């Protein structure tokens, strides 16, 4: 359990935690991160970084003149956070404010709880390499293994986006081995990705399924009674008996997984499935096989 940071005011504590999270997972932190995230002036951002280095974790950061930023030392140890990848990966979802993923650290008296889930550990060196590849169009040689192909498998990928779907983090990347864009689960990379020569020739703008938007029309399972369907409509905040969800075509399968819908068959028990995709025939070309 990290230090709760109770000795700091909430707004300062959020900034100190941001320093720790970004430094750990991006491999560097400077004033611009804090200025952009919190709308503060450079002088305040510099004071915050100085406070983190002197009061919170004197051995965690050192200045790198080449990068013009502070980078983690070999002795880096999270002091105000858990050191989990989700703390970094969820930043865009919460506009860098961190309340959703970090406020639990000092909320001993709360009426809101979450069911515990297994923590799928993501190695910092893997995430850092993928983030930098997305930003700079790097080609990466990786050892990626799956359940269908569990043997060590070297391949070169060109990542363009990191995505949270179906309770897991993925990277969307062009796979030079398969010559197509694919999703790779972050916890299935082994070892450290190595940068390859040259820049990616296939980028986000070339990913047709990423750039294609489709709309899934969700309705209550018509096998339910009228009263049961009304409950489902209320549960999903449906309008006129349906809910329209726009999603990138390559993420449609994950959306249906989260809704517990099998795009290829109907569950025998309507109370188990509860909802269906009204326009499933139109969407089948985009579903996982």
C-alpha positions as CSV (number, residue, x, y, z in Angstrom):
1,X,0.0,0.0,0.0
2,X,1.5,3.4,-1.0
3,X,1.6,6.5,1.1
4,X,-1.8,8.1,1.1
5,X,-0.4,11.6,1.0
6,X,-2.8,12.9,3.6
7,X,-0.4,15.7,4.5
8,X,-1.0,17.4,1.2
9,X,-4.1,19.3,0.0
10,X,-6.1,17.4,-2.6
11,X,-5.2,19.5,-5.6
12,X,-1.5,19.3,-4.8
13,X,-1.7,15.5,-4.1
14,X,-3.3,15.0,-7.5
15,X,-0.4,16.8,-9.2
16,X,2.2,14.9,-7.2
17,X,0.5,11.6,-8.2
18,X,0.5,12.6,-11.8
19,X,4.2,13.3,-11.6
20,X,4.8,9.8,-10.3
21,X,2.5,8.0,-12.8
22,X,3.8,9.8,-15.9
23,X,7.4,9.4,-14.9
24,X,7.0,5.7,-14.3
25,X,5.1,4.8,-17.4
26,X,6.3,7.4,-20.0
27,X,9.9,7.4,-18.7
28,X,10.0,11.1,-18.2
29,X,8.2,14.1,-16.7
30,X,8.5,17.8,-17.2
31,X,6.6,21.0,-16.4
32,X,4.5,20.7,-19.6
33,X,2.7,17.6,-18.3
34,X,1.5,19.4,-15.3
35,X,0.7,22.7,-17.1
36,X,-1.4,20.9,-19.7
37,X,-3.1,18.6,-17.2
38,X,-4.1,21.2,-14.6
39,X,-3.8,24.5,-16.4
40,X,-1.2,25.8,-14.0
41,X,1.8,28.1,-14.7
42,X,5.3,26.8,-15.4
43,X,6.6,28.2,-12.0
44,X,4.0,26.2,-10.1
45,X,4.7,23.1,-12.1
46,X,8.4,23.4,-11.4
47,X,7.7,23.8,-7.6
48,X,5.5,20.7,-7.7
49,X,8.3,18.6,-9.3
50,X,10.8,20.0,-6.8
51,X,8.4,19.1,-3.9
52,X,8.0,15.6,-5.2
53,X,11.8,15.2,-5.5
54,X,12.6,16.6,-2.1
55,X,9.7,15.6,0.1
56,X,8.0,12.6,-1.5
57,X,10.7,10.5,-3.1
58,X,14.2,11.9,-3.1
59,X,15.6,8.9,-4.9
60,X,13.0,8.5,-7.7
61,X,13.9,11.2,-10.3
62,X,17.0,12.6,-11.9
63,X,17.3,15.4,-14.5
64,X,18.3,14.4,-18.0
65,X,19.7,17.4,-20.0
66,X,19.3,15.5,-23.3
67,X,15.6,15.0,-22.9
68,X,15.1,18.2,-20.9
69,X,13.0,16.3,-18.4
70,X,13.2,14.3,-15.2
71,X,13.6,10.5,-15.7
72,X,13.1,7.6,-13.3
73,X,16.3,6.4,-11.5
74,X,17.1,2.7,-11.0
75,X,15.9,3.1,-7.4
76,X,12.5,4.4,-8.5
77,X,9.7,3.1,-6.2
78,X,6.1,4.3,-6.3
79,X,5.3,6.3,-3.1
80,X,1.9,7.8,-3.8
81,X,0.5,5.3,-6.3
82,X,0.3,1.5,-6.7
83,X,2.6,1.3,-9.7
84,X,-0.1,-0.3,-11.8
85,X,-0.4,0.3,-15.6
86,X,-4.1,1.2,-15.2
87,X,-3.2,4.3,-13.3
88,X,-1.5,5.6,-16.4
89,X,-3.7,4.1,-19.1
90,X,-6.9,5.6,-17.5
91,X,-5.5,9.1,-17.5
92,X,-7.1,10.0,-20.9
93,X,-10.4,8.7,-19.6
94,X,-10.3,11.1,-16.6
95,X,-8.6,14.1,-18.2
96,X,-5.4,13.5,-16.2
97,X,-7.2,14.2,-13.0
98,X,-6.7,10.7,-11.5
99,X,-9.7,10.8,-9.1
100,X,-11.3,7.6,-10.4
101,X,-8.1,5.5,-10.2
102,X,-6.3,7.1,-7.3
103,X,-8.8,8.8,-4.9
104,X,-9.4,5.5,-3.2
105,X,-6.0,5.9,-1.5
106,X,-7.4,8.4,1.0
107,X,-11.1,7.4,1.1
108,X,-11.2,5.2,4.2
109,X,-14.9,6.2,4.8
110,X,-16.7,5.6,1.6
111,X,-20.0,4.2,0.5
112,X,-18.9,3.3,-3.0
113,X,-17.2,0.0,-3.6
114,X,-16.0,-2.1,-6.5
115,X,-15.7,-5.8,-6.9
116,X,-12.1,-7.0,-6.9
117,X,-10.7,-8.2,-10.2
118,X,-7.4,-9.8,-11.0
119,X,-4.7,-7.3,-11.8
120,X,-3.2,-8.2,-15.2
121,X,0.4,-6.9,-14.8
122,X,1.8,-4.9,-17.6
123,X,5.6,-4.4,-17.7
124,X,6.7,-0.8,-17.7
125,X,9.3,-1.4,-20.4
126,X,6.6,-2.9,-22.6
127,X,4.2,0.0,-22.2
128,X,6.8,2.7,-22.6
129,X,8.0,1.2,-25.9
130,X,4.4,0.9,-27.2
131,X,3.6,4.5,-26.2
132,X,6.7,5.9,-27.8
133,X,6.0,3.8,-31.0
134,X,2.5,5.2,-31.2
135,X,3.9,8.8,-30.8
136,X,6.8,8.5,-33.2
137,X,5.7,5.8,-35.7
138,X,8.3,3.3,-34.6
139,X,8.5,-0.3,-35.8
140,X,9.0,-2.7,-32.9
141,X,10.3,-6.2,-32.9
142,X,8.3,-8.1,-30.2
143,X,7.8,-11.5,-28.7
144,X,4.0,-11.9,-28.6
145,X,2.3,-15.1,-27.6
146,X,-1.4,-16.1,-27.5
147,X,-3.5,-19.0,-26.4
148,X,-3.8,-20.2,-30.0
149,X,-0.1,-19.8,-30.6
150,X,1.7,-20.0,-27.2
151,X,5.2,-20.6,-28.6
152,X,7.8,-17.8,-28.7
153,X,6.9,-15.7,-31.7
154,X,9.0,-12.9,-33.0
155,X,7.3,-10.4,-35.2
156,X,7.5,-6.7,-36.2
157,X,4.5,-4.5,-35.4
158,X,3.7,-0.8,-36.0
159,X,1.5,0.4,-33.1
160,X,-0.9,3.4,-33.5
161,X,-3.3,3.3,-30.5
162,X,-3.8,1.8,-27.1
163,X,-7.3,0.7,-26.4
164,X,-9.3,-0.6,-23.3
165,X,-11.9,-3.1,-24.4
166,X,-13.5,-6.2,-22.8
167,X,-11.7,-5.6,-19.5
168,X,-8.2,-5.7,-21.0
169,X,-5.8,-3.3,-22.5
170,X,-4.8,-3.8,-26.2
171,X,-2.5,-2.1,-28.7
172,X,-3.8,-1.7,-32.2
173,X,-1.0,-2.2,-34.6
174,X,0.0,-3.2,-38.1
175,X,1.5,-6.7,-38.0
176,X,4.2,-7.1,-40.7
177,X,4.1,-10.9,-40.3
178,X,0.4,-11.2,-41.1
179,X,0.3,-8.0,-43.2
180,X,-2.8,-6.6,-41.6
181,X,-3.9,-4.5,-38.6
182,X,-4.5,-6.5,-35.5
183,X,-5.2,-6.1,-31.7
184,X,-2.5,-7.3,-29.3
185,X,-3.2,-7.8,-25.6
186,X,-0.6,-5.9,-23.5
187,X,-0.1,-8.7,-21.0
188,X,0.9,-11.1,-23.7
189,X,4.1,-9.4,-24.7
190,X,7.3,-11.2,-23.4
191,X,10.6,-9.4,-22.9
192,X,11.3,-5.8,-24.0
193,X,10.2,-4.6,-27.5
194,X,13.1,-3.6,-29.6
195,X,13.0,-0.6,-32.0
196,X,13.6,-1.6,-35.6
197,X,15.1,0.6,-38.3
198,X,12.8,2.8,-40.4
199,X,9.5,4.2,-39.6
200,X,6.1,2.6,-39.9
201,X,4.7,2.6,-43.4
202,X,1.2,1.6,-42.2
203,X,-0.2,4.1,-39.8
204,X,-3.6,4.9,-38.2
205,X,-4.9,6.5,-41.3
206,X,-4.4,3.3,-43.2
207,X,-6.3,1.2,-40.7
208,X,-9.7,0.8,-42.5
209,X,-11.5,-0.9,-39.6
210,X,-10.2,1.6,-37.1
211,X,-11.5,4.5,-39.2
212,X,-14.8,2.9,-40.0
213,X,-17.6,3.7,-37.6
214,X,-20.6,1.4,-37.3
215,X,-23.8,1.7,-35.2
216,X,-25.1,-1.2,-33.1
217,X,-28.8,-0.9,-32.4
218,X,-29.5,-2.6,-29.0
219,X,-33.0,-3.7,-28.0
220,X,-34.5,-5.9,-25.3
221,X,-34.7,-9.6,-26.3
222,X,-38.2,-9.8,-27.9
223,X,-38.8,-13.2,-26.2
224,X,-39.1,-11.4,-22.9
225,X,-42.5,-10.3,-21.6
226,X,-43.6,-6.7,-22.2
227,X,-42.9,-6.0,-18.5
228,X,-39.5,-7.5,-18.6
229,X,-38.6,-5.6,-21.7
230,X,-39.6,-2.4,-20.0
231,X,-37.2,-3.2,-17.1
232,X,-34.4,-3.7,-19.7
233,X,-35.3,-0.5,-21.5
234,X,-35.0,1.4,-18.2
235,X,-31.8,-0.4,-17.3
236,X,-30.0,0.7,-20.5
237,X,-31.7,4.2,-20.7
238,X,-33.2,3.2,-24.1
239,X,-35.2,5.7,-26.1
240,X,-38.3,4.3,-27.8
241,X,-37.2,0.8,-27.0
242,X,-33.7,0.9,-28.4
243,X,-30.2,2.1,-27.8
244,X,-27.9,3.1,-30.6
245,X,-24.1,2.8,-29.9
246,X,-21.5,4.0,-32.4
247,X,-18.2,2.2,-32.2
248,X,-15.1,1.7,-34.4
249,X,-15.6,-1.4,-36.6
250,X,-12.6,-3.1,-35.2
251,X,-13.9,-2.8,-31.6
252,X,-17.5,-4.0,-32.3
253,X,-16.7,-7.6,-31.2
254,X,-15.4,-6.3,-27.8
255,X,-18.6,-4.2,-27.4
256,X,-20.8,-7.3,-27.9
257,X,-18.6,-9.2,-25.4
258,X,-19.2,-6.6,-22.8
259,X,-22.9,-6.8,-23.4
260,X,-22.7,-10.6,-23.2
261,X,-24.0,-10.9,-26.8
262,X,-22.9,-13.6,-29.1
263,X,-23.0,-12.2,-32.6
264,X,-23.2,-15.6,-34.2
265,X,-25.9,-17.3,-32.0
266,X,-28.8,-16.5,-29.6
267,X,-28.8,-17.7,-26.0
268,X,-31.5,-20.3,-25.3
269,X,-32.6,-18.3,-22.2
270,X,-33.8,-14.8,-23.0
271,X,-33.3,-13.8,-19.4
272,X,-29.7,-14.7,-19.6
273,X,-29.1,-12.7,-22.8
274,X,-31.6,-9.8,-22.1
275,X,-30.5,-7.7,-25.0
276,X,-30.0,-8.3,-28.7
277,X,-28.5,-6.4,-31.7
278,X,-31.4,-5.5,-33.9
279,X,-29.2,-4.9,-37.0
280,X,-26.8,-7.8,-36.5
281,X,-26.9,-8.9,-40.1
282,X,-25.5,-5.5,-41.2
283,X,-22.7,-5.8,-38.6
284,X,-21.6,-9.4,-39.2
285,X,-18.8,-8.5,-41.6
286,X,-17.1,-6.7,-38.7
287,X,-17.5,-9.4,-36.0
288,X,-14.7,-11.8,-34.8
289,X,-14.9,-15.2,-36.5
